[in-house]
């Protein structure tokens, strides 16, 4: 199809259609066909609630709670205290592609979906394109406020599920980020625990842990590097995390792009400076990768970005690293700066096609606001609940021998007030990819020009970020509904 034909097609689509990639439309179309076939036999006959999750670990965690809930319903049904009918729940695990396909097919085709759906943050932006009233999930904002639940969680944990002032899901987590340090390597090199724990800035990290980069084998290269990071698409989540920590992130509170900001340019220049020249401190050690796991075992990098859920990943994939790591707050760009960031996130939403909103809402609260679930979530997955009233649970103060006896739950909770907010923009994934591309371009430019100092990279960092922001603004300009929704949400004009 020629470019003119594509342009003509886009002109005939709704303005918000530009928020979706061709791949997304293909997913929706394939899902629509599958959904039509699935529901061709008529409406769902099961009187219970259907719930979809995308992670097997979540299903295993929820199974006992679902079983207890279903047993309490009994053969003749049961009522909650407010008279709402309690309904049994059927829990199904779908992979992310399958869940997204079926969910989009339901939302776009008006077909039934599940009554409750867990959504991972990378899926969320696609659900918030178009006018706010067209979002496929029920707007929970007023119900949360009426029941005193809106402020029961930090604003940062609601922000990925909030667009144009309206919240469409219950937050499953907060996901503050700490820095995991190979304390065994530091101690063996004569660096004390107090010195490591005294690291406040990235400059401190280089100064304190620098001796670990010695060339003991005489091959002319450091035996190890200080940080697991590289400015490429495979590390895009870390790039976003660092821009959220000490930059401006990608979007402001109104959903407008702020990619090409001075703070972002400084931050991008700093992270690229870690990866160039003879004194670079970073190495490409990937997560969720067999080669990366071997490099971690070998101590090729000394420190690692660790959101709370990453602790469980290390325990499952690298049990041999038990007793070798300790956690410290993220180093800041400057003294007194933010010592944490955020990586990942999940919500629980109720689609507008749910057969019984009140029954679904009752179970959603039982699941996500349960002290028992919060405890099990931490024990099994190392994830700290977003429910502030539950942070006093003694489980968060228990010593974790994998992390050399640290009460790591308390360390994560201490940083939650500083976790940055993220705007639930339908363009967030486009922005992440464009900025990761900008980081790669800046890295190549720095190598070609022999520049290694962050200050020498800032001007070019601004240029590549300006191009990234322009690439994000272009599809946004076709989405007239965003402007209309903003006027409505903010009383017309700002």
Backbone torsions as a table, in degrees:
resi	resn	phi	psi	omega
1	UNK	NA	129.4	-179.1
2	UNK	-72.9	165.4	-178.5
3	UNK	-64.1	-34.3	179.0
4	UNK	-64.4	-40.3	178.2
5	UNK	-65.0	-39.1	179.0
6	UNK	-64.9	-41.4	179.3
7	UNK	-62.6	-41.9	178.8
8	UNK	-62.7	-39.0	178.9
9	UNK	-64.7	-44.5	179.6
10	UNK	-61.1	-36.6	-179.8
11	UNK	-64.0	-26.2	-178.5
12	UNK	-90.3	-10.6	178.5
13	UNK	-83.8	161.4	175.0
14	UNK	-58.6	153.8	-177.0
15	UNK	-57.8	-33.4	-176.7
16	UNK	-77.9	-6.4	-177.5
17	UNK	-62.2	-27.6	-179.1
18	UNK	-64.6	-13.4	178.3
19	UNK	-73.1	-15.1	-177.0
20	UNK	-105.8	139.9	175.5
21	UNK	-77.6	166.8	175.6
22	UNK	-59.2	-40.4	178.6
23	UNK	-59.9	-38.7	179.6
24	UNK	-64.6	-41.4	178.6
25	UNK	-65.5	-36.5	177.0
26	UNK	-65.0	-39.6	176.2
27	UNK	-60.4	-46.1	-179.2
28	UNK	-62.7	-41.4	-179.0
29	UNK	-65.5	-44.2	178.6
30	UNK	-64.0	-41.4	178.8
31	UNK	-65.1	-35.4	-179.9
32	UNK	-64.0	-43.4	177.8
33	UNK	-61.2	-45.1	-179.6
34	UNK	-65.0	-39.0	-178.8
35	UNK	-67.6	-39.1	178.6
36	UNK	-60.6	-42.7	178.8
37	UNK	-65.1	-39.2	-177.0
38	UNK	-67.8	-34.2	-175.9
39	UNK	-103.5	10.4	-178.1
40	UNK	-63.4	-25.0	-178.9
41	UNK	-79.6	2.1	178.8
42	UNK	119.6	-179.0	-179.0
43	UNK	-71.3	157.6	-179.5
44	UNK	-62.0	130.4	-175.7
45	UNK	-93.3	-20.7	-177.9
46	UNK	-62.4	122.9	-179.5
47	UNK	-74.1	-10.5	-178.5
48	UNK	-81.9	-177.6	179.8
49	UNK	-97.4	139.0	174.1
50	UNK	-98.7	134.0	176.3
51	UNK	-129.5	131.1	178.1
52	UNK	-109.6	135.2	172.6
53	UNK	-127.0	158.9	-175.5
54	UNK	-107.8	-2.8	-175.7
55	UNK	-128.5	130.1	-179.4
56	UNK	-62.1	-34.7	179.9
57	UNK	-64.4	-33.8	176.1
58	UNK	-67.4	-43.4	-179.6
59	UNK	-60.2	-45.3	179.6
60	UNK	-62.9	-34.8	179.4
61	UNK	-69.6	-38.7	-175.4
62	UNK	-84.3	-21.9	-174.4
63	UNK	-51.9	-47.7	179.9
64	UNK	-63.3	-35.9	179.8
65	UNK	-69.5	-40.4	177.0
66	UNK	-63.9	-42.7	179.2
67	UNK	-60.7	-45.9	178.9
68	UNK	-62.7	-42.6	178.5
69	UNK	-61.3	-47.3	-177.4
70	UNK	-65.7	-37.0	177.8
71	UNK	-66.3	-32.6	179.3
72	UNK	-72.1	-22.1	177.9
73	UNK	-69.1	-44.1	178.6
74	UNK	73.8	175.5	-177.0
75	UNK	-67.5	-32.6	-175.7
76	UNK	-99.6	10.5	-179.8
77	UNK	82.2	170.2	179.9
78	UNK	-148.6	160.6	-180.0
79	UNK	-120.3	143.7	171.0
80	UNK	-76.8	173.9	-176.0
81	UNK	-60.4	-30.2	-178.5
82	UNK	-90.0	10.9	175.5
83	UNK	87.2	0.1	179.6
84	UNK	-73.4	135.2	177.8
85	UNK	-65.1	132.4	174.9
86	UNK	-88.9	133.4	-179.5
87	UNK	-123.0	144.5	177.3
88	UNK	-64.3	156.0	-176.6
89	UNK	-118.6	132.7	173.2
90	UNK	-107.3	116.5	-173.9
91	UNK	-100.2	126.9	-178.4
92	UNK	-127.9	134.4	176.0
93	UNK	-99.7	125.0	175.0
94	UNK	-121.1	144.7	172.4
95	UNK	-63.4	158.8	-177.5
96	UNK	-55.5	-46.1	179.7
97	UNK	-60.9	-42.4	-179.4
98	UNK	-67.0	-42.4	179.7
99	UNK	-63.0	-44.9	-179.9
100	UNK	-63.2	-41.2	-178.9
101	UNK	-61.8	-48.3	-177.9
102	UNK	-69.9	-35.8	180.0
103	UNK	-66.8	-47.4	-179.9
104	UNK	-65.0	-37.8	177.9
105	UNK	-62.0	-39.7	178.1
106	UNK	-67.2	-43.7	-177.9
107	UNK	-68.4	-42.9	-177.0
108	UNK	-80.0	-30.5	-176.3
109	UNK	-97.5	-3.3	-179.9
110	UNK	69.6	20.6	-179.9
111	UNK	-93.4	158.4	179.2
112	UNK	-62.0	143.9	170.5
113	UNK	-120.8	-156.8	172.1
114	UNK	-76.5	169.8	177.8
115	UNK	-86.3	-22.3	177.2
116	UNK	-141.3	134.3	-178.2
117	UNK	-136.5	128.7	171.0
118	UNK	-85.8	136.8	-176.4
119	UNK	-127.7	129.6	175.4
120	UNK	-84.4	153.3	-169.5
121	UNK	-59.4	-34.1	-178.9
122	UNK	-66.9	-19.5	176.8
123	UNK	-84.5	-25.2	-163.7
124	UNK	-63.9	-40.2	-175.3
125	UNK	-57.1	-37.6	-179.2
126	UNK	-65.4	-21.7	-178.1
127	UNK	-84.3	-13.7	-173.4
128	UNK	-107.1	9.6	175.8
129	UNK	-73.4	159.2	178.7
130	UNK	83.4	-176.1	-180.0
131	UNK	-63.7	149.0	-174.6
132	UNK	-61.0	-31.2	179.9
133	UNK	-74.0	-9.8	179.4
134	UNK	-92.5	-4.0	177.0
135	UNK	-60.3	135.5	-173.5
136	UNK	-73.9	-12.7	178.1
137	UNK	-95.5	153.9	176.1
138	UNK	-68.1	136.0	174.4
139	UNK	-72.2	114.6	-175.0
140	UNK	-96.3	0.7	-170.6
141	UNK	-55.2	-55.2	-175.7
142	UNK	-66.1	-39.8	179.4
143	UNK	-64.0	-41.2	178.0
144	UNK	-60.5	-42.4	-179.5
145	UNK	-69.9	-41.2	-179.6
146	UNK	-61.4	-35.8	-176.0
147	UNK	-96.6	9.9	176.0
148	UNK	70.5	22.5	-177.0
149	UNK	-100.1	-15.4	-175.0
150	UNK	-61.7	-44.3	-178.7
151	UNK	-95.0	9.1	178.0
152	UNK	-77.2	-13.0	179.2
153	UNK	-125.0	155.6	178.5
154	UNK	-63.3	147.5	178.1
155	UNK	-57.8	-34.0	-179.0
156	UNK	-64.3	-28.1	179.5
157	UNK	-81.1	-21.3	175.5
158	UNK	-84.5	-27.5	-168.1
159	UNK	-58.3	-37.0	-179.2
160	UNK	-67.2	-15.6	-176.4
161	UNK	-110.6	13.7	-178.4
162	UNK	-118.1	126.4	177.0
163	UNK	-133.8	133.4	-179.7
164	UNK	51.3	40.3	174.9
165	UNK	82.1	2.9	-177.5
166	UNK	-119.0	135.4	-176.3
167	UNK	-104.0	130.1	-172.7
168	UNK	-115.8	8.3	179.4
169	UNK	-158.6	157.4	172.6
170	UNK	-85.2	132.5	-179.8
171	UNK	-77.0	137.8	180.0
172	UNK	-89.8	-17.2	-167.3
173	UNK	-164.9	179.5	172.3
174	UNK	-122.2	-41.8	177.6
175	UNK	60.9	55.4	169.5
176	UNK	-63.6	155.7	-177.3
177	UNK	-115.2	132.6	171.2
178	UNK	-117.2	178.3	178.3
179	UNK	-110.7	122.5	174.9
180	UNK	-87.0	129.2	-176.1
181	UNK	-118.4	131.2	173.3
182	UNK	-70.8	83.0	-175.8
183	UNK	-64.8	-28.7	178.7
184	UNK	-62.5	-39.7	179.0
185	UNK	-68.4	-39.9	179.4
186	UNK	-63.0	-47.4	-178.3
187	UNK	-64.7	-39.9	179.2
188	UNK	-63.2	-27.6	-179.5
189	UNK	-89.7	5.1	178.6
190	UNK	84.2	12.6	176.5
191	UNK	-91.5	123.7	-173.0
192	UNK	-77.6	158.4	176.0
193	UNK	-60.3	-40.0	179.7
194	UNK	-62.7	-37.2	178.0
195	UNK	-64.2	-43.5	179.7
196	UNK	-65.2	-45.7	-178.7
197	UNK	-69.0	-17.0	178.0
198	UNK	-85.3	-2.2	178.1
199	UNK	-64.0	124.4	180.0
200	UNK	-115.6	-33.1	-176.8
201	UNK	-125.5	169.0	176.3
202	UNK	-64.4	-32.6	175.3
203	UNK	-64.4	-38.8	176.3
204	UNK	-61.5	-40.9	-178.9
205	UNK	-60.7	-44.3	179.1
206	UNK	-63.0	-42.2	-176.7
207	UNK	-69.3	-46.2	-174.2
208	UNK	-73.9	-44.8	-174.6
209	UNK	-95.1	-2.2	-178.8
210	UNK	-51.3	-38.8	-179.6
211	UNK	-58.1	-21.0	-179.7
212	UNK	-71.9	-10.4	178.8
213	UNK	-92.1	14.9	-179.8
214	UNK	-61.1	151.5	178.2
215	UNK	-96.9	79.4	-175.4
216	UNK	-73.9	-26.6	-177.1
217	UNK	-92.5	-0.1	173.3
218	UNK	70.8	23.3	-179.7
219	UNK	-91.6	4.4	178.7
220	UNK	85.7	1.0	179.0
221	UNK	-124.5	149.2	175.9
222	UNK	-58.6	145.7	177.8
223	UNK	-71.1	-26.5	178.4
224	UNK	-153.8	167.0	178.4
225	UNK	-118.9	163.2	-170.9
226	UNK	-82.7	-23.5	-170.1
227	UNK	-141.0	137.3	173.4
228	UNK	-86.0	99.5	-178.6
229	UNK	-168.6	147.4	173.1
230	UNK	-154.7	141.6	-173.9
231	UNK	-82.4	65.8	179.9
232	UNK	-134.3	172.1	-177.3
233	UNK	-60.7	-32.3	-178.9
234	UNK	-67.0	-17.7	177.0
235	UNK	-110.8	25.3	-173.0
236	UNK	-61.1	-34.9	179.1
237	UNK	-64.2	-35.9	178.8
238	UNK	-71.0	-35.9	177.0
239	UNK	-61.9	-47.2	177.9
240	UNK	-61.1	-43.7	-178.5
241	UNK	-58.3	-42.7	-179.2
242	UNK	-71.1	-35.8	176.5
243	UNK	-68.7	-30.7	175.4
244	UNK	-72.4	-34.2	-177.8
245	UNK	-67.7	-51.3	-172.5
246	UNK	-124.9	2.5	174.9
247	UNK	-110.0	-145.7	179.4
248	UNK	-112.9	3.4	-173.4
249	UNK	70.2	-153.1	-174.0
250	UNK	-107.7	-30.7	-175.6
251	UNK	-136.6	148.2	176.2
252	UNK	-86.2	-175.8	-175.8
253	UNK	-63.6	-22.1	178.7
254	UNK	-92.0	3.1	178.9
255	UNK	84.0	10.2	179.5
256	UNK	-90.1	142.8	-176.4
257	UNK	-67.6	135.8	176.0
258	UNK	-128.8	36.1	-175.3
259	UNK	-66.7	-44.8	-177.2
260	UNK	-88.1	63.8	177.9
261	UNK	-105.6	157.8	178.1
262	UNK	-59.4	-42.1	-178.5
263	UNK	-64.2	-40.7	177.9
264	UNK	-66.0	-39.7	179.4
265	UNK	-62.8	-43.0	178.0
266	UNK	-62.7	-42.9	-177.7
267	UNK	-67.3	-43.8	178.9
268	UNK	-63.7	-41.7	178.2
269	UNK	-61.2	-40.0	-179.8
270	UNK	-64.5	-47.3	-176.2
271	UNK	-68.6	-31.9	176.1
272	UNK	-71.1	-34.2	178.9
273	UNK	-63.6	-24.7	176.0
274	UNK	-66.5	-17.8	-167.6
275	UNK	-116.4	14.0	-178.4
276	UNK	-132.0	154.6	173.0
277	UNK	82.5	170.9	-178.6
278	UNK	-67.6	-18.5	-179.0
279	UNK	-105.0	20.9	-179.9
280	UNK	-61.1	151.9	-176.8
281	UNK	-115.4	-6.6	-174.2
282	UNK	-109.3	157.2	178.2
283	UNK	-141.7	151.6	-178.0
284	UNK	-82.0	83.6	176.3
285	UNK	-110.1	108.9	-170.9
286	UNK	-88.5	150.9	174.4
287	UNK	-88.5	158.3	176.6
288	UNK	59.2	38.3	-171.9
289	UNK	-146.6	132.3	-176.7
290	UNK	-61.6	-41.9	178.0
291	UNK	-63.7	-43.3	177.5
292	UNK	-60.4	-40.1	179.5
293	UNK	-64.6	-36.6	178.0
294	UNK	-67.9	-39.2	177.3
295	UNK	-64.5	-36.4	176.3
296	UNK	-64.3	-44.2	178.3
297	UNK	-60.7	-38.8	-178.5
298	UNK	-76.0	-9.4	-178.4
299	UNK	75.4	29.0	-178.7
300	UNK	-66.5	-29.5	170.5
301	UNK	-121.5	149.6	-174.7
302	UNK	-95.4	-33.9	-175.8
303	UNK	-127.8	153.5	-173.3
304	UNK	-142.8	143.2	176.0
305	UNK	-74.9	127.2	-172.0
306	UNK	-130.9	88.1	163.9
307	UNK	-63.1	162.6	-173.5
308	UNK	-56.2	-40.1	-179.1
309	UNK	-66.2	-23.6	180.0
310	UNK	-67.0	-24.7	177.2
311	UNK	-59.2	-43.8	179.3
312	UNK	-67.5	-34.7	177.5
313	UNK	-60.9	-45.9	178.7
314	UNK	-63.1	-42.8	-179.1
315	UNK	-61.7	-40.2	-178.0
316	UNK	-75.3	-41.4	-174.1
317	UNK	-92.9	-23.7	-174.9
318	UNK	-133.6	59.6	179.6
319	UNK	-61.2	-22.3	178.8
320	UNK	-69.4	-11.9	179.9
321	UNK	-91.4	4.8	179.3
322	UNK	-58.0	132.8	177.8
323	UNK	81.3	8.0	-178.3
324	UNK	-107.8	-21.3	-176.3
325	UNK	-107.0	148.7	164.9
326	UNK	-130.3	155.9	-177.4
327	UNK	-105.7	136.7	173.2
328	UNK	-133.3	160.7	174.8
329	UNK	-59.6	152.4	176.3
330	UNK	-58.1	137.6	170.2
331	UNK	-61.2	146.8	179.4
332	UNK	-98.2	164.7	176.6
333	UNK	-67.5	-39.5	-179.1
334	UNK	-135.7	157.6	175.8
335	UNK	-55.6	135.0	-179.1
336	UNK	87.2	-0.9	-178.6
337	UNK	-79.1	174.6	-179.0
338	UNK	-62.6	134.2	-175.5
339	UNK	-107.2	17.6	177.3
340	UNK	-152.1	175.7	171.7
341	UNK	-151.2	-152.0	-177.3
342	UNK	-148.1	146.8	-178.4
343	UNK	-150.9	114.7	177.0
344	UNK	93.9	-177.4	178.1
345	UNK	155.6	151.4	-179.4
346	UNK	-140.9	146.0	175.0
347	UNK	-128.0	163.3	170.7
348	UNK	-117.8	119.8	-179.1
349	UNK	-118.3	160.4	177.1
350	UNK	-115.4	110.6	-179.8
351	UNK	-62.6	153.3	176.9
352	UNK	-65.4	-18.0	178.5
353	UNK	-86.0	2.3	180.0
354	UNK	-56.6	138.7	-176.2
355	UNK	-71.4	-27.6	-178.4
356	UNK	-149.4	97.0	-176.6
357	UNK	-60.1	-45.8	-174.8
358	UNK	-62.3	-40.6	178.2
359	UNK	-66.3	-40.5	178.3
360	UNK	-65.9	-40.9	179.6
361	UNK	-63.4	-39.9	179.5
362	UNK	-62.9	-43.3	179.2
363	UNK	-71.1	-37.2	179.4
364	UNK	-58.4	-43.8	179.4
365	UNK	-67.0	-41.4	179.2
366	UNK	-60.9	-39.4	-177.0
367	UNK	-73.8	-53.5	-171.3
368	UNK	-83.2	-22.2	-178.6
369	UNK	-106.5	15.3	-178.6
370	UNK	-81.3	128.0	174.2
371	UNK	-59.9	-35.5	-179.9
372	UNK	-64.6	-42.6	178.9
373	UNK	-65.2	-42.6	179.9
374	UNK	-57.6	-42.2	-180.0
375	UNK	-66.5	-48.0	-179.0
376	UNK	-66.3	-33.6	178.0
377	UNK	-60.5	-39.2	179.8
378	UNK	-75.9	-42.6	-177.7
379	UNK	-63.3	-42.4	-174.1
380	UNK	-89.4	-29.1	-171.4
381	UNK	-126.7	-3.8	-178.8
382	UNK	64.8	17.3	-178.4
383	UNK	-93.2	129.0	178.6
384	UNK	-84.6	131.3	179.0
385	UNK	-62.0	149.7	173.8
386	UNK	-81.6	-4.9	-176.7
387	UNK	-79.2	106.9	-173.2
388	UNK	-60.7	-34.9	-178.1
389	UNK	-64.2	-16.1	-177.0
390	UNK	-99.9	0.8	-175.9
391	UNK	-72.5	-11.8	177.5
392	UNK	-82.5	-3.0	-179.8
393	UNK	-55.8	131.5	-179.1
394	UNK	-58.7	-19.5	-177.8
395	UNK	-59.6	-31.1	-177.8
396	UNK	-75.1	-13.3	178.2
397	UNK	-98.5	1.9	-178.3
398	UNK	-74.8	143.0	178.9
399	UNK	-69.1	137.2	178.0
400	UNK	-111.6	109.2	-174.6
401	UNK	-67.1	-24.9	176.8
402	UNK	-60.5	-35.0	179.4
403	UNK	-104.5	44.2	172.2
404	UNK	54.8	38.0	173.7
405	UNK	81.7	8.4	178.7
406	UNK	-69.6	145.6	170.7
407	UNK	-85.6	75.9	-167.3
408	UNK	-67.5	-28.0	178.0
409	UNK	-57.1	-41.3	178.9
410	UNK	-66.7	-36.6	179.7
411	UNK	-62.9	-42.0	178.2
412	UNK	-68.4	-43.5	-179.3
413	UNK	-61.4	-37.8	179.3
414	UNK	-59.3	-28.8	-176.8
415	UNK	-92.1	-10.7	-175.0
416	UNK	-56.7	-40.5	179.7
417	UNK	-59.5	-21.1	-178.3
418	UNK	-98.8	1.9	-179.7
419	UNK	-64.4	127.5	-178.0
420	UNK	-73.7	150.4	177.0
421	UNK	-79.9	155.4	176.7
422	UNK	-129.4	132.7	179.4
423	UNK	-79.5	137.8	-178.6
424	UNK	-84.2	62.4	-178.2
425	UNK	-81.1	140.9	173.4
426	UNK	-66.1	-8.9	-177.9
427	UNK	-104.8	11.6	-174.1
428	UNK	-64.4	-40.5	-178.9
429	UNK	-70.6	-35.3	174.0
430	UNK	-60.7	-43.9	-178.7
431	UNK	-63.7	-43.8	-179.5
432	UNK	-59.5	-44.7	-178.8
433	UNK	-67.8	-40.8	-179.4
434	UNK	-66.7	-38.3	-179.8
435	UNK	-72.6	-37.1	175.1
436	UNK	-61.5	-39.2	176.5
437	UNK	-64.4	-39.8	177.8
438	UNK	-62.2	-39.6	178.8
439	UNK	-62.8	-41.8	178.9
440	UNK	-63.6	-42.4	178.9
441	UNK	-63.8	-41.3	179.3
442	UNK	-66.0	-39.6	178.3
443	UNK	-60.9	-45.3	179.4
444	UNK	-64.5	-40.7	179.3
445	UNK	-63.6	-41.7	179.2
446	UNK	-62.9	-41.1	179.2
447	UNK	-65.8	-43.6	-177.8
448	UNK	-65.1	-30.7	-177.0
449	UNK	-101.2	1.9	176.4
450	UNK	65.1	32.0	-179.2
451	UNK	-104.0	131.7	-176.1
452	UNK	-124.7	-18.0	-178.6
453	UNK	-84.2	138.8	-178.4
454	UNK	-57.8	-40.5	-177.8
455	UNK	-61.9	-30.6	-180.0
456	UNK	-78.7	-11.3	-177.1
457	UNK	-102.0	-9.5	-170.5
458	UNK	-64.8	-40.5	-178.4
459	UNK	-63.6	-44.6	178.6
460	UNK	-69.3	-33.0	175.8
461	UNK	-60.0	-41.4	177.7
462	UNK	-63.8	-40.0	-178.6
463	UNK	-64.4	-44.6	-178.7
464	UNK	-71.0	-30.7	176.7
465	UNK	-71.7	-34.8	176.3
466	UNK	-61.9	-40.2	178.2
467	UNK	-68.1	-36.9	177.7
468	UNK	-65.3	-42.2	179.5
469	UNK	-64.6	-39.0	178.4
470	UNK	-62.6	-38.5	178.6
471	UNK	-65.6	-27.2	176.8
472	UNK	-82.8	-36.9	-178.3
473	UNK	-66.5	-32.6	-175.3
474	UNK	-57.5	-52.4	178.0
475	UNK	-68.6	-28.5	178.8
476	UNK	-64.4	-34.9	-177.2
477	UNK	-66.3	-20.0	177.0
478	UNK	-84.4	-11.8	-175.7
479	UNK	-94.8	84.1	-177.5
480	UNK	-66.3	-24.9	-177.5
481	UNK	-64.5	-30.6	178.8
482	UNK	-61.8	-43.5	178.7
483	UNK	-63.2	-41.9	-179.3
484	UNK	-64.9	-42.7	-179.5
485	UNK	-65.4	-38.6	-179.8
486	UNK	-64.3	-40.7	178.7
487	UNK	-62.4	-39.8	179.5
488	UNK	-67.6	-44.7	-175.7
489	UNK	-68.6	-31.9	-173.7
490	UNK	-111.1	16.7	173.5
491	UNK	79.0	16.8	176.5
492	UNK	84.1	103.0	178.8
493	UNK	78.8	159.2	178.2
494	UNK	-138.7	NA	NA
